[in-house]
């Protein structure tokens, strides 16, 4: 299953992270990462499995540890692995000479369409060792750029520079929403940038997902939905876990996820708008197998005691 979404995304900056994984190899070993008995394996990426090139220099690549990452730094880019949770971030270098900027931009372009890019990224990650039976689909985000003078009457027409293909993780048919694996390739099949965070899923989270599916598909559906706040739209059963940027111990649980539209209050000095014209957003609410609302670690910082507001 492939989909294409024409939105522009940028390279990922290095982040300060502190997140402990479940069953992650402490020695930095790459490949499949075991979970507990009955759980789902994870995957840990590595430079030797990657098509990302840090570039060659007379002194060779520089290896440093800083901000919780082990980094391999070269003239073309940086390949960084978080020492505790296995997150991999690979980004091109900003230190290239300005004279070569146009050449670098040309080399980074991808001439084929999003479907071809999706297929190449799927093959790339499967060959690297990411479990193929956990790939539920892939969709492409589009990189766009436009060049022109501000004095021109007509706006410059955007052009497609390339794509980033994002894998969708599924375990036992349930979407694992917070796992991430995406890559942007050039015409030669080299990785321009990538981000991989695919932790193992504990058995308890899978058991909870089965329990939730049984509740919603059987006689217990009405009782379960009655425990939730009134007026919620229909939801779906997914598996949630700590994001790569969350602090504290790793958490994973099955969730009945509901996307609830929320109207935002008027900002100070802003005129009150009619209900139909109020600024709106969507809050994804998580309910466990007992009907209790849960928050992910990455959602707790800065949230009040009632979030979303009652």
Secondary structure, 3 states (H helix, E strand, C coil): CEEEECCCCCCCCCCCCCEECCCCCCCCCCEEECCCCCCECEEECCHHHCCECCCCCCCCCEEEEECCEEEEECCCEEEEEECCCCCEEEEECCCCCHHHHHHHHHHHCCCCCHHHHHHHHHHHHHHHCCCHHHEEEEEEEEEEECCCCCCCCCCCCCEEEEEEEEEEEEECCEEECCCEEEEEECCCCCEEEEEEEECCECHHHHHHHHHHHHHHCCCCHHHHHHCCCCCCCCCEEEEEECCCCCCEECCEEEEEEEEEEEECCCCCCCCCCCHHHCCEEEEEEEECCCCCEECCHHHHCCCCCCCCCC
